[in-house]
């Protein structure tokens, strides 16, 4: 099970493993966080492992947020595992946070 924590109302950090076996729990937490804010940054750098199903869940969550006039920014600056999986799946992530993130 991935460890997640809120650093503030806009930053959600995922740690541990994100894979097909725990997607629904993480998706629920992200959607709950979006109930409290218009914009959410999901920090993926601390993840130890992620599979393609995890990457697609994050993508679908961000698209669903966009449809509801909200925003999820999938942030990864240094984690090569996350970069590789997202590249393989063809999913975009941000390596820099825009000044207008909030």
N, C-alpha and C positions, 0 to 999 in steps of 0.2 A: 504494500500500500504506500502511495507517495505521501510524503509529509508536505504539508502546505501551511503557509502562514500569511497573514495579512500584516504588512509592514505599516500600512496606513489604509485609508479608504479606497485608494486607487492602485495599490501595488499588491499583487498576489504572487508569492514565490512558491514554485514547485521544487521539491527536493525528493530524492530517492528514485523510484521507478514509475514510469507512466506507460502502461501497456494495456492490451485488450481486457485483462482481468480486472482492472479497477477504473475503467473509463467513466462509468455511470456516476460513481462517487465524486470524481473530480469535476465532471460536467455539472453536477448539481451544485457543488461549491462555487464554481465560476458563475453560474446563472444566479445563484443567491447573492453573490457579490455585486452583480450588475443591477440587482434590484435596488441597491443603495447608491449607485453612482451612474454617471453617463459614460465614463471612460475608465477602462481598467487595463493596467499593464500586467501581463503575465510573464514573470521572469523565469526563463527556462534554463538559465546558466547552471543552477545548482543540480539539475537532473543528472542522475547516474546512468539512467537507461531510458530510452523511449523507443517505441516501435511505430510502424506506419499507422496503425490504428489510433494510437495516441495523437500523432500529428494530425490525422484527419479529424479527430474529435475536436481538437483545438481550432482547426480551420472552420469546421461547421459551426462551432460556438461563435466564432468571430463573425461569420456571415449572418447568423441568426441575430446577433447583436446589431449589426449594420441595418438589417431589415427593420429593427425596432428603434432606429435613430440613436443607437449607442455605438460604442467603439471598444474593441478589444485589440490591444497592441501586443503581439507575440514578440517578446524581446529576448534576443540571444546575442551576446557579444563574443563569448570565448568558447563555449561548449562545442567541441568538434563533433561529438556524437549527435547532438541536436541538429547541427548544421547539415551533417551528412543525411540524416533521415528526412529532414525537410527538403533538401535538394532532390533526393531520390523520389519523394512524393510530389515534387513540383509546387510546394507551398512556400509562400513568402513569409519572412520574419523580418524584424527590424534589428539592426545592430547598433542603431543610434536612436535615442529617444527624441522625438520632435519637441521643440519648445512649447508647442501648443497641444501637448498630450492631454492636458486637463482643461 
